[in-house]
């Protein structure tokens, strides 16, 4: 059965100095195959965790602010309305944000957590 709710009513995970994640769609509401998150990155965040997934596909939609995405060793600037598709095996990670921070939607499938971190 379908579900309708407000972002403020979802589970939120806070990583101080890095980001806030609002878990919008996942197995807790009955999703079997996909997830969706609203992620708010802090201004001037610096991160270096590059990772990949063996089976998971991901899509990002940039909403506000700016960020730098490392994708297979190349840096790409993300700004509002930028769309990113990341297939399994691609090494990626948001490594920097601008002075205003960065907000994006992330959608992924399958739900299985297969995150493998690599040295950057």
GIGIUR-V770390 format. One record per residue. N is the residue number from 0. SS is DSSP state (H for helix, E for strand, L for the rest). PHI is phi in whole degrees, -180 to 180 (* if undefined). PSI is psi in whole degrees, 0 to 359 (* if undefined). Layout:
BEGIN
N:SS:PHI:PSI ; N:SS:PHI:PSI
END
This chain:
BEGIN
0:L:*:140 ; 1:L:-66:159 ; 2:L:-135:140 ; 3:L:-129:132 ; 4:L:-160:175 ; 5:L:-102:150 ; 6:H:-53:320 ; 7:H:-62:343 ; 8:H:-96:7 ; 9:L:-95:164 ; 10:E:-69:136 ; 11:E:-122:135 ; 12:E:-117:129 ; 13:E:-114:126 ; 14:E:-111:99 ; 15:L:-53:134 ; 16:L:80:358 ; 17:L:-126:290 ; 18:E:-160:164 ; 19:E:-121:129 ; 20:E:-116:125 ; 21:E:-103:115 ; 22:E:-83:99 ; 23:E:-83:312 ; 24:E:-133:130 ; 25:L:-165:191 ; 26:H:-66:340 ; 27:H:-69:340 ; 28:H:-106:5 ; 29:L:108:2 ; 30:L:-71:131 ; 31:L:-97:336 ; 32:L:-128:339 ; 33:E:-133:165 ; 34:E:-141:158 ; 35:E:-143:137 ; 36:E:-132:149 ; 37:E:-103:122 ; 38:E:-118:129 ; 39:E:-115:110 ; 40:E:-89:143 ; 41:L:-66:153 ; 42:L:-60:144 ; 43:L:55:32 ; 44:L:-71:140 ; 45:E:-122:124 ; 46:L:-137:157 ; 47:L:-135:14 ; 48:L:-84:106 ; 49:E:-99:140 ; 50:E:-148:174 ; 51:E:-147:171 ; 52:E:-127:140 ; 53:L:-77:328 ; 54:L:-127:338 ; 55:L:-75:136 ; 56:E:-101:143 ; 57:E:-130:151 ; 58:E:-137:139 ; 59:E:-118:144 ; 60:E:-127:113 ; 61:E:-74:131 ; 62:E:-108:312 ; 63:E:-145:150 ; 64:E:79:201 ; 65:E:-144:156 ; 66:E:-157:164 ; 67:E:-112:125 ; 68:E:-105:128 ; 69:E:-91:124 ; 70:E:-133:109 ; 71:L:54:41 ; 72:L:86:357 ; 73:E:-112:143 ; 74:E:-94:137 ; 75:E:-131:136 ; 76:E:-85:132 ; 77:E:-111:135 ; 78:E:-141:171 ; 79:L:-50:137 ; 80:L:76:9 ; 81:L:-79:135 ; 82:E:-115:136 ; 83:E:-126:134 ; 84:E:-116:131 ; 85:E:-125:109 ; 86:L:-80:167 ; 87:L:-55:141 ; 88:L:92:340 ; 89:L:-74:129 ; 90:L:-82:129 ; 91:E:-154:166 ; 92:E:172:145 ; 93:E:-76:118 ; 94:E:-107:341 ; 95:E:-153:153 ; 96:E:-126:161 ; 97:E:-79:182 ; 98:E:-67:343 ; 99:E:-99:1 ; 100:E:84:193 ; 101:E:-156:136 ; 102:E:-128:134 ; 103:E:-149:161 ; 104:E:-100:136 ; 105:E:-121:131 ; 106:E:-123:136 ; 107:E:-148:158 ; 108:E:-156:145 ; 109:L:-77:177 ; 110:L:-72:333 ; 111:L:-52:128 ; 112:L:-77:102 ; 113:L:-122:42 ; 114:E:-77:125 ; 115:E:-121:114 ; 116:E:-82:144 ; 117:E:-126:158 ; 118:L:-75:137 ; 119:L:-91:*
END
